[in-house]
Amino acid sequence: MTTKMRRGEWSLGSHLHEMNGNLKDIYMEMSDSDPPFSYAVNNELLPHWKEFVAALKQFTPAIKLLPDNCESSFTFYSVQLNPNAMLLIKDALMGMPFKMLDFTNNNNGDGARGGMSVDAILDVVNCNKHLRKLVIWKNQIGSQHIERLCSAVRNHHLVELDLFDSFEPGIGDEMLASLLTIDDLKLEKLGMSSNHITSVGSAVVADFLATNTRLKELDLRDNNLNDSDAELIANALRSNTTLRVLLLEDNNTTDAGEEYFRPVMCDESSLNSVADSNHTCRLPGFMSSSCYNPSSDMGENRGRKLYGLLSSMNKTMSNVQHFSDIDVKLLPNILQAVQNYSNNMHGYEKANPLSIVYEVMRRWDKVTPLYKTLVHKHPPSNLLVVTTRLCSTSKFLPYIILSTALPLGKNDVAFDNDSNGRPVEKLEDCHDYQQRMKKISAEVNRRVADSTITIRNSSQNRKHNENNNKNPSFIQAMARISKHELMSAFDNFGVATLESPPTDEALLIYNHADAIPDKLLQSSPAVNEYEFITRIDNVTEAIQNCGSLNVQCTHTPVGFRPQCHVWIPAHNLPAFHVDRWMRLSDATTNSNKFNHNAPLQHVGSITTPNGVDRFDLPAFNTLISAHWKALLQFFENSDVVLEDIRKILKSNGIKPPTAKHIKNDTLAHEAITVMTVNYGQSDLLVNFFCAAKARGLDLHRVLVFVTDEETKQLVEGFSKDLGVMVYYDERNFAALPKGGEHVKYGDGTFTSMMFAKILCVLYVNLSGYDTLYQDVDIVYYRNPLDFFNDYGSGSQNYDMIFQHDGSTQPRYAPYSCNSGFFYTRSNKKVQYLLTSLLYHGDLIRKTRSHQQVLNQLLLEHSSLFGLKVKVLDRHDYLHFPGGYHFNFDDSTMHQIISGELKPYIFHMFFTDGKETKVKFLKQFGEWYVHEECTEKLVDSANNLPVSHCCSEKPLISCYYKDKPSTIPCNDSPAHDENGEPFWKQ
């Protein structure tokens, strides 16, 4: 080998030759899997290692001559080295421009065999600016190596990292948490198999996948992940369209874990939900169904799923129930799509496309009027004409009407174009469907008629029946109503609507004869022949006799066995919570499983199908006791802090709070905008200041709570010109971390700042002011206080109003509120909610999520105390767009850039890390801070005039062609894989 190296020759390892017969890249492989050598033998080999090292150094020029598309690799597999040989090789590799380094089984720690130690490997890695791929297999990576390894990944912009079987229990979770919170992580392939990853790591993985748009492959095989972890990861894939391969085999998951991926990969509740499913990620070895993206072609996967649902619904003739909001003029496109989708079903069971066409034409009530109009203009020559082109253009529309009461014969049918496949028999198959559906229809109609008669007989004298109804039957009647209409009538009950099929319905149960609406007591209403419970289209009519309305949002969680709902009549007040009972073999451990023969046992409301409670409570000796100490500090100093805040507000000309109006025990006061920031995020705060100044917006009601002295000096420097207020609560905040460039969601610094966020809102609210809390990654177009001062002050009179978070993870349900932008009114309900949130600080640290705990407390306080909560829909872009729109809604972003839409703010949430946020803001034309100012923010904070830091116009830079920008950035690289330019040519 050394001779070849001196001549500049390289040869592939044998296994690489087999995998890449036409590989032009250059590799080196040193492999020695023999039993361990003795110390003496290793010493005898030292001269040979010296010769190898000398040849390796001479070979460096040959590597530099490689073209850019060639991949130079250095691989050590089970190489045995004594310390002197290791130092020689390390010295030779320092600075060599290999693009890939592979160290496998080099340091197994058995005391006999040695290789390249992890420290030596990291020394080599940190000196190689060309490195893009790093493999460390079966080595011993400890906690002391994590920071160096993450630094190497960040500084070298590695695209592949594989750390198979290299961590002891607990350390693998720590590595994931540190690695996946690196700002602007470039990794496209990550291997963490056989590293004892647990639920601690899965939460980090889920948050990472929900926002990351680079990673293509993730290997988590052979770890300790359970069904709850599978649920977290599955939900993260709802918003991820980049990940191509996810490996999860050989974990502690059951069939229930697999089921969590079903609605994500193929939500068959409607055609729209199927289309919106994940069509990119494959889970080889974990999921067997063809529904789960077996093809690398996203369009092919989507088409196969859609046709699979069409085929399934065709069996019961139920496809057209999803067509109610579709313009009938699109019928030609629908029929053409049916044919196109059927072409993706090779090797899969499917319905004949002609059968689906028949169903659409026969069942869709919009078709007949259109047919009569068209057939008058273009009468067919035969009774029925069928085209195999499936209406590729609108002129064929009148000729594919298959619904007819007359029997079809050969003389009645003419075939346009090719008639292969014996079409008459296909039409006869359609008649089989028709006959079967007639039988179903007759049975349904009979049941509906029986139900209507029963309701009418039991309620015909209801107005005079009070004396005879002291102990009425608990359920007197039921009705179906449109979910959309019901939610609209009650402002969505405070919950953001998100997307749901327009056919979704709600169930109304009438517990008393007097509550039954007139609609049900009149003649039998027209119902669909396949529906058992009467539908009332008008919500006002449906609830006209309801003296009160108890509302429960529910669903059937994926993976749960047959589920029942029980409503128990109680003579005292009803319960405010939903208790869940499950059939578990052992309800005292996290290893319990569903057992159909076991008795029903009480479990937590977020218990997964395998019996794991998703609320992992904090331990006393670590989190609870530490939180008590923090609370003690708060209690001892709260009066002093409140007095300090009142003085600051007064000195800035803020008058004591006065009520604008009183309704439902809520005083609506003029609000204070509150922010919390540490030194690491201070440049985002300065950009907020400068953007507001450029637009001439008043900031004298903005109070910034800082967590360190440096940031206090910085804000004071700006307060002279902008009027902003600053307060440093040194008693409670001095111990909080300052943060830095790479703080990300869920890490230690982020979680610690959540304590400051709770306190600052509580302090101002207790001072008697309504409060608008906002993160620092926000810019103003208009002052949002103008919106919130009056919003919800009518019939609903909301206590708390939130921006939607954009996430649909179950742990944030039902509100999914964004804790980085929300408005609170100063009243006892809000103050008690904030106090309860403060008491739950230990749970926030345990879950690493302020939002998870906040959402659960909102649900409890809304039910128990009538706290009125409103979450603005995430598509309410007219007022509060944000990172969700930036990443997923180009149309809205174009309207904002053009000035067609004039929102109040823009919030760069749903974006991974501060560095990425800054780039996005610069490209979006919302960065107003001069570069020289950001470099000297603290060095001379009090001497930095606003004119020095703030630009009057946005400072625009291009970074990514596929992200929104005020100017075309088509020459820049894409941020997302296969990202299309935001500005089309």
N, C-alpha and C positions, 0 to 999 in steps of 0.2 A: 504494500500500500504506500509506503513512504517513497518508493521509487516512482510510482505513478504520480504522486503528489509533486515531487520535484520536477517532473516533466509537465505539470499543469493538467494531468489527466484525472478524471473522476469516473467512478463507476457506481451505478445504483445498487442498493441492497437487493438481494434476491426477491424479497417480498414486494418491494416497490416495482421491480420489473414485472411481476405477475399482475399487479393492480394497474399499472400504467405502462403498457407496452410501448406507447408512442411518446412517453414522457421526455421532454427536452430539458427539463430543469435538472439541476445538479444536486446530488445528495451525497453525504458521507455517512456510513454506519459502522460503528465499532460495537461488535456484539460478542459477549462472552458469558454463556449461561452455565458454565461448568461449576462443580462444587467449589467452595471457597479455597483460595490458595493460602498456604502458610505465610507467615511473616517473612521467612527467608526467601521463599519463591518470589514474593512481591518485590523484595529488595533486588533480587537477581534481574527482574524485569525493568528496573529503573533506567539502565542505559538505553533500552529499546524505547522507553517512553520519551527519553531525551531526544532520540533520533526522530521520533514521530513529531514532537513539538517543533523541532527545527524545520522539518519539512512543512508543517502546518503554517509556520510563519512565512516561509517562502511562497506559499500558495496564495497568500492574500491578494496580490495583484490580479491573479486569474479570476478571483471572485468579483473584483471590481469591474472587470471587463464584460461581465454577463449583461445581456440586454435586460430591460426593466421587467419583461414578462417571464424571466427565468427565476426560479425559486431555489436559492441555495440553502441547504439544510445541514445541520450538524446533529448527529444522533449518537447518544451513548446508551446502550442497552445492557444492563447487568454487568457493567464494566467494573473490575476489581482494581482499586488503586490504594496504595499506601499514602500517607499524608504528603510526602515529598512529591510523588507523582501527581497528586491532585493539584498542588500548588503550581507545578510546571504547566499543566494543561490549562489551569485557570488563567495563568499569565499569558499563555499563547492565545487564548480565546478573547481576551480583553480587547474590545474595539474592533474585532473582526466583523465584517458586514454580512453575517449570515441573516437571512430573513426568517429562518425557523430554527429553533433549538429544541431538542428532544432529549430529556434525561429520564430514563425509565429504570426503576429498581436499582438506583445507585446508592441508596443510603437506607438499608433495611434495619439498621440498628441492632443487629444480632451480635455485634462485637467481633465478628470474624471477617465479614466481607465489608469493604468500604468502597465508596465511589465518590462522585461529586457531591459534597454536602450542599444543603439548601442555601446556606450563607454564601458558598462559593458560586453556586448557580446564580443567585441574585446579584452578586458582584459582576458577573459576566453580562447578565441581562441589562443592568443599568448603564453599562458602557457601550451598548450596541444601539445606535440610533436607527438602524435599518430594520430591527426586529419587528415582525408582525405576528408571528405565531410562536407560542410557548407551550410545551408539553412537559409536565412533571408527573410521572406515574409512580405510585408505590414508593414514595419518599416520605419523610417525616417532616411535615410543615407544622410549625408550632405557632402559638399566639404571637410570639416575638417576631415572626416573619411576616405577619399579615400586612402591617403598614408598609413595609418595603415592597412587598409583592403588589399591593394596590398602587403604590407610587409608580412602579414600573409599567403597570397596565395603563395608567393615566398618561404618563409622560411619553410613552412609545406608541400610544394609540394602537394597542394590540387589537387584532381582529379575531384571533382564535386563542383560546386558553383552555387547556385540559388538565385537570388536577385530580385524576382518578386515584382513589384509595390512598389519600395522602394526609388525612386529618383524623385525629382522635375524636371521640364523642364530645359535642359542645363546640369544638373549634371550627368544625365545618359550618355550623350556623353563624358563628362569628365572622368567618371569612365571607360568607354570602352577604351578610349585612353590610360589611365594609365595602365589598366589591361593587354591589349593585347600587350603592349610593354615591358612586363616583360621578361627578358632573360631566355631562356630555360623553358618556361611555361609548366607545367605538366598537365594542365587541360584537361580532356577528355569529360567533360560535363559542359556547361555553359548556365544558364538561365538568360535572361535579358528582359523578356517580360513586357509589360505595364510600360515602363520607359521613354517614350517620346524620344526615340532615333531618331535622324534626319540624314540628309546627312553628317553632321560632323562625326558622329559615323560610318556611313557605309563605308567611305573611309578607316578608320582604320581597320574595319572588313575585307574589301576586301584585303588589303595588308597582313593582318594576315593569312587569309585563303590561300593565294597564296603560302605561304612558310611554314605554320605550318603543322606538320605531326603527331599531337597527338589528337587534338580535334575530338571527334566522334559525339557529339550532340551540336547543337546551337539553342537556342530558342530566336527568335526576334519577337514574335507575339505581336500584339496590340501596335505597335509603330507608328512613323510618317515617315516611309520610303516610298519613291515614286518610280516611274518607273526607274529613273536614278540610284537610289540606287540598285534596282534589277539588272540593267545592270552591275554595278560594281561588285556585289557579284557573279553574274553568271559567269563573265569572270575569277574571282578568282578560280572558281571550275575547270577550265581547267587543272590546275596543281595540284589539290588536289585530292588525292585518299584515304584519311583517313576519312573525314567527312561522317558519315552514315545518319544522320538526320538533316535537316535544316527546322525550323518552321518559316514561314513568313506570316501566315494568319493575317487578320484584320489590315493590314497596308494601306497606301494610294496609293496602286498600282492598275493598271488597267489590262486589258487583255494584253496590250503591255508589262507590266512588266513580265508577265508569258512568253511571247514570247522570251524574252532575254535568257531564260534558254534552249530553244529548240535546238539551234546549239551546246550548251555546253553538254547537256545530250544526244542528238541524232542528230549529224550533218549528214544529209542524202545526202550530196553532192557527196559522194563516199563510197564504202565499207570500204576503209581505214579510212576515217574520222569517220564513224560509230564506227569502232573498237577502234579508239583513243578517243572516247567520254568518258564522266564520267559515269561509271557504278556502282558507289558505293553509291552516295548520294540520299536519298529519300526526297521529299518535300510534306509530307502528308498534305492534305487540301489546298494546294496551286496549285498543278498541277494534272490534272485529267487523262491525257493520259497514256496509258500503256507503253509509251516510256520512262517514267521517273522512272526507277528502282524500281518497286514495290516489287521486291524480295531482300532478304538480301544476295543472292548468286550473286556475281559479274559476274561469268561466265554465269549464266542463263540470267541475264539482257542483257549481250553483245550478246548472241546467239539469243535472241528474237528480238533485234533491227536489227541485221544483216539479219535475215530471213524476218523481216517486209519489209526491203528495197528490198531484193531479190524478194519478192512477188509483191511489188509495181512496180518495173521495169519490172517484167515478163509480166505485163499487156500490155506493149508497146514493149516487146521484146528488151529491151535496156540494159540488164545486161552486155553483153559482151563488151560494150564500156569501161568498167573499167578493162578489162583483158589484155590490150595491153602490159603491162610490166611483165606479168606473164609467167613463163616457162610452156609450154604445158605439160611437163612431170609431172607437179603437178596436172594434170586433175583428176586422181583418188582421190587425197586428196580433191580437190574442191567438187567433187560429194559426197564424204563421208560426208564432212562438211555440205552440203545442207541437207542431211538426219538428221544429228545430230542437226542442228539448228531448223529443223522443229519440233523436239521433245519438244522444249521449248515453243511451241505456243499453248498449251492447253488453250482453252477458248478464243482464239484470231482469228480473221479472217486471213486466210493465203491462199497462192496458194498451189496447190498440188506439192509436191517435184518432181514428175515425169514430171510435166509441165516445171519446171525450168531446169531439166536435158535435156529435149527436146530442150529448147531454147539454152542452152550452146552448145550442139552438133550440132544444126542446124546453129547457127549464128557465132560461133567462127571460124575465117578463118584458125586458126592453126590446127584445129582438122582433117580436111580432109586429108592433107598429112600424118599425123600420122596414121590415120585410114587405109590408103592405104598400109602403110608399115606393120602394124600389121595384117591386114586381110589377107595379102599375106602369113604370117607365120601361122596364126590361122584362116583359113576360117570357117565361121559359117555354120552350116548345113542347116539353113533356110535363107530366105531373110533377116529377121530381128530377132534378139534375144534380149530380155529384161531381165535384172536381177534385182530383187528387192533388192539385196544387194548394189546396186548403186555403183558398182565398188570399193568395199572395198579393192581389190588388183588389180594390173595392168593387170592380165591375163583376167579380165572381160572387159577391155577397148574396144576391137573391137566388143563387143556384145551389146553395148548400143547405137549404132549410130541410132538416130531416124530420121535423115534427109534423106529423100528419095522422089524422084519424083513420085514413084508408089503408088497407093492407097494401104492401109493396110487392109488386111482381116485376118480372124482367121487362115487360112492355112499358112499365111505368118509370123506368130508370134509364137515363142516358148518362154515359160517362165521358167527361171531357178529359182529353190527354190520355195518359197511360192508365190502363185498368187492370194492372197486374194485381195478384193477390185475391182473386175471386171476390170482388166487392159486394155482390149480392149477399153472400154469406155473412160478410161483415155487417151489413144492414140488418140481417136477421139476428145477429148478436145484440145489436142495439135494441131490437124488440124484446129480447130476453130480459134486458135491463128494465125495459118499460113494464113488462108484466110483473116482475119482482117488486118494483116500486109501487105498483098499484095495490099489491097485497099489504105492503107496509103502510101505505097511505090509509087504507080502510081501517086497519087496526088502530092507528093513531087517532083518526077522526072519532072512532067509537069511544076511546078513552077520554078525549077532550070533551065530548058531548056528556058523558057520565059525570065528569068533574064539574061542568057548568051547571048541570041540573042539581047536583048536591049543594053547590054554593048558593044557587037561587033559592032552594027550598029552606036552607038553614038561615037565610038572612032576609026573607021577604017582608017580615014585620019588625025589622031591626029598630026603627024609630020609636016603637012602642014596646020594646022588649027589655028594658033595663031591669025590671023586677025579675025577669026570668033568666037573666044573664049574670047573676052574681058569681057563679062559678062556671064560666064558659069553657069550652074546649080551647086549649092553648093556641092551636093553629086553626084559624077559621078559613083562610084562603091564602093563595100565593099568586104572584104575578111577576112577569119578566118586564124589565124596562131597559132602555138604552143606557149603558154605562156613561157614554159621552154626554148624553142629555142630562143625566142626574148630576154628574160632576160639574157640568157647566152651571146648573141651577144653584149650586152651593159653592161656587168658586173653588171647585176641586177639593173641598173640605180641607184646604190648606196644603194638600200634597201636590207636588208637581206631577202633571199628567204624563209626561214623556210620550213615547209612541205606544199606541196599543191599537189592535185591529178595530175598525169602525163597527164591526159586528159584535164586539164584546158587550155583554149584558150584565146587569145586576139583578139580584133576586130580592123581592119584597115579600115579607111574611106578615100577614095581618093576624094579630093575636086576639082580636075582638071583632065581633060581628059589626059593631058600629064603625070600625076602621075600614071596612071593605068599601072601595070606591064604587060609585054608581056604574062605572063602565063594566064591572063584573056582574052587576045585578040586572043589567039589561039583557037584551037578546044576545045569544051566543056570538061573541066577537069573531071576526075573521082571523083565523090563525093559519100558519103554514102547516101543510099536511104532515110534516115530520116532527112537529113540536108538541109537547105534552102540556106545558104550562102556558096559559094565556099571556100574550104580550100586550102591554098598554103603551102606545107610542107617546102619549102626552104625559110628561112627568107630573105636571100640576094636577091632572086628573088622577094619577096613580096615588098621590099622597094627600088628596083633598080632605080626607077624613082622619088623617093621622094627627093626634094631639101631641105626640112626641116621636122622635125618630132616632133609633139606636143604630149607629153606623159601625161596621167592622170591615176592615180590609183584610182579605184572606186569599190564599191560593193553595194549591197542592204542590208542596215542595218536591223537586225532582228526587227520585230515589226512595220516597216514602211508600210504604205499603198502603193498601186500601185505607183511605182516610174518611172519617166521619166527623160531622159537626153536631154538637149537642147544644140546644138552647133549653135551659131549665127554668120553668116558671118559679119565681121566688116571691114570697109575700112581703119581704123587706126590700131594701135597695138592691139593684143588680150589681154584679161584680164588675170591676173596672178593668180587669185583665183577662186574657185568654190563657187558661191552664192547658197544658199539653200532657197527654197520657200516651204511653207507648208500651207495646209488648216486648219487653227486654228480658233476656235471660238473667242479667245481673245489673241492677240499676246503681250499684255502688262503685263501680270501676269504669274506667274509660275504655275497657276492652269488651264491654258488653255488646251483644249482637241482637238483632231482631229475632224473636222466636215466636212463631204464630201460636204455639201452645202455652206460652207464658201468660200470666195475668197482666192486665194493663197496670202500669206503674207511672207515678207522677215524675215528670222530668222538666228541665228548663225549656223556655220557649224557643231557644235557638239550638236545640239539640238536634244533631244530625241523625240520619237513618241508622247509623251504627252505634248510636247512643253516646256520642261525644258532645259534651256541653261546650258550645263555642265561646262562652264567657269564661275564659281561664282566669281565675281570681288571683290577685296578688298575694304573696306570702308575707306574713307579719314581720319576720326577722330582717327582710330586705327592704321591701317597698313600703309596707304600711307604717312601720316604726319611723322610717325616714320622712314620710309624708306628715306624720304627727308632729315631728320637730318643725317642719316648715309651717304647719298650721299654727303651732304655738307662737312662732315668730310673727305671723300675721295677726293673731289675736292681741298680742302684747303691744303692737304698734299701729293698729287700725285707726284709732282715734287721732293719733298724731298725723298719719298719712292723709286722712280725710280733711283735716284742718289745713295741711299744706296745699292740697288740691284746691280747696276753696279760695285760699289766698292767691294762688296762681291765676285762677279764673278771674277773680276780682281785679287783679293788677292788669289784666289784659282787656279790661272793659266789659267782661261778661257779667251781665246782671244776674242776680239770684233767680232761680227758676220760678216762672209764673205759668199757671195753667192757661192754655188756650181754650180748651173745652173739657168737659167732664162727661164720660159715658161709660157705663158698666164698670164703675170704680176705677177707671183709667184716666190719669191726668196726662194730657198731651202737652209736653213742654218743648221749648226750643232745644235743639240737640247739640251735643258736642261730638265731633269726630275724634276717635281714639285710634292710635296706632302703637304698636310695640316693635322695637327694633334693637338688634345688637350690632356690634361693629362690623361683623362679617357681611351684613346685608345693607350697610349704610349707603352704598352708592345707589341702590334702588330707591331708597328714601329720598336722596338728593334729586334723583330724576323725577320723582313725584312732585317735589317742590318746584323744580325748574319748568316742568310741563304746565303746571298750574299758573306759574308766573307768565309764561308765554301766552297763555289764553286770558290773562287778566282776571283770574279767579281769586276770590277772597279766602284766605286760609287762617284768619284770626280765631276761628273756632276749632282749630285742629290742635289737639294735645297729644304730644308724642311721649310715650313712656319708654325710656332707654334703660338698658341693663348694664351699662358700663360708663365710666367717666369719660372715655374718649368720644363716644357717641354723643354724650351730653354736651361736650364742648362744640362738637360739630353742629348740632341743631341750634345751639345758642348763637353761633355765627350767622345762621340763616334767619333767625327770629328777628334780627334787627331790621331786615328789609321786608320780610314776608309776614311777620306778625304771628308765626306759629309759636305754640307754647311747648315747653319741655319739662319733664319731671323725672328725676332719678331716685327711685325708691331703694336707697342703698341698703336699708335694713332687710328687705326681702329679696332684692335682685343681685346683691354683690356676689353671691356664690354661683350665679348662672354663667354658663360659658359664653365667650365672646363670639364663637363661631368663626367662619372663614369662607373661603371660596367654594368649598365643596360640601356644604351642609345640604342635606336632602331630606325629603319626606321620610319620617319614621326613624331617623337616626337619633343618637343621644342628645345632640344639641337641639335638634328640632323639637324633641319631646320636652326637654327642659323649658324651652320658650313657651310651651303651652301653659305653664303655670303663670308666667307673666301675662299672657293673653287673658286668662280668667280674671286675675286681680285687677287689671286696668279697667276692664269693662265694669266689674263690680263696684270699684271705687267711685267712678263717675255716676253710675246709676244710683248708688246710695246717696250721692250728693244732690239728687233730685233732678238730674238732667236725663232726657232721652239720649241714647248713645248710638252712634254709627261706628261700628268697629270695621277696620279695613286693614288688610295686609299691605306691605310696601310695594308689591309688584303691580301697582294700579296707577293709571293715569286718568285725569278728569277731562271730559269735554264740557260738561256742565256740572254744577254743584249738585250732588245727589241728595243733599238735605232738602232741596226744593221738592223732590219727589216723595220722600218719606214723611215729611211733615204732615201730609194730607192723605197718603195712601192708606187704605184700610180703615179710615176713620168713620166710615158709615156703619152699615149694618153689622159688618164683621168686627171692626175695631180691633185689629190685630195687635197682639202684645209683642211679637217677635216676627221679623220678616227676613228671610234668607235668600241669598243667591243660590241657585242649584249647583251642586258639586260636579255634575257630569258623570259620576260613577253610579253603577247599578249593583254594586256588591251588596249581598244580603246583610252584612254587618252594619250598613248605613241605612237600612230600611226602617220605617217607610218614607222618611222625609228626604234622605240624601242631601242634607243641607250643607252648604259651604261655610265652614267656620272662619273663612278669611274675608267675608263681606256680609255683614248682617246688621239689622237695626233693632234696637230694643227700646221699649217705652219704660219710663221710670214708674213702676208700680210694684206692689208687694208680690204679685205672681212672678214677675220677671226676677225680682231680687231673690226670691226663694229658689227659683231655678238656678240662678248663678251661684248662690250659696251652696246648693246641692252639688253643682258641678265642681266647685272648689273642694268640697269634702271628698269627691271621687278622684282626686289627683293621683292617688296610688293606682287606680284602675287605668287611668290615662297612660301612666308610665308602663303598666303591664301590657296593655294592648298596643302601645306606641301610636295611639290615634286619639286625638282630641275629638274628632268627628264621630267616631263610633260611640263613645260614651255620651256625647252631647245628644246624638239622635235618640238613644234609648231613654235618656232623661226627658227629652221633649215629649216622647210618646207617653211616658208615665204622668208627667205634669199636665199634659193636655187632657188626659182621661180623668185624672183624679181631681184636679183643681180648675179645669176649664181654661187653662192657658191657651190663648188663641195664637196658633202658629201658622204662618204662611211661607211656603217655599215657592219662589218665582220659577216658572218653567225655564229650563235651560235654553229653550228656543225663543225666549222673550228677548231677542236681540235688539229690539227697538230701544231698550233701556239699559241692559246690563250684559253685553257680550263679553266673552272671555276666551281663555285658552282652548276650550272645547271647540268654539267656532274657528279659532285660528288654525287648529289642526285638522278639522273635519268639515268645515263649511265654507268653501271658497266663495260661493255666491254671496253670502252675507258679508264676507270680508271685502269683496269688490264694492259692495254698496256703501260700506263705511269709508273706504278709501276715496270713492268718487264723491262723497258728501251726500249721497241720496239718503242714507240713514244717519241720524244725529243722536247717538246714545248719550247717556250720562257719563259712563265710565268705560274703561276697558281693563279687565282683570286677567293677567297672564297666568292663570292657574292651569292645571292639567298639562303642565310643562315641567320637564325633568331637570331640576337644578338651576342655580342662579346664573351660571355662565350661559346656558342655553336661553334663559329668559332675557338676558341682556342682548344677546344676538337677535332674538326675535323682535324685541322692542326697537332696536336700531334699524332692522330691515323694514319694519312696519311703519317707520317714520315717527316713532314715539320716544325717541331718546334725545334729551336736551342738555346733557352734561358734557362739557369739554373734557377731553382725555387728560390734559394736564391737571385738571381739578381732581379727577378720581385718583390720581397718583399721590396727591398731597392732602387728602381729606382731613387727616388728623394732625399732621405735622404742624400746620398753622391754621387750625380750624377757625379761631376767632379773628384771624387776619385775612380770611378768604372772603372777599366781597361777592355778593350774588352775581355781579356783572362778570366776575372772573370765571365762575363755575357755569352759569346758565347761558345757554344759547337762545336767541330769540326765535330761531328756526330749528326744526328738527335736524339732527346730524344723522344722515342716512348712510348705511353701509349694506352691501350685499353679502350674504352668506350662503343662502340656499335657494335654488331656482324654484323649488316646489312648495315654498312657504310664502304666505302673503307678504307683499312688498309694495311700497308706494311707487317704486320704479321697477322696470323689468330687470330681473336678475338671472336671465337665461344662461349666462356664461358661468354661473356658479354651480357647484355640485349639488346633487339632490340630497336632502336630509333623510328622506324615507326611501326605502328600496323601490325602484321603478317609479319614483315620484314624477308626476307630470308637471311641467312648468305652470306656475300660477298665472303667468301672463302668456296666453296662447299666441302663437305667431299668426 
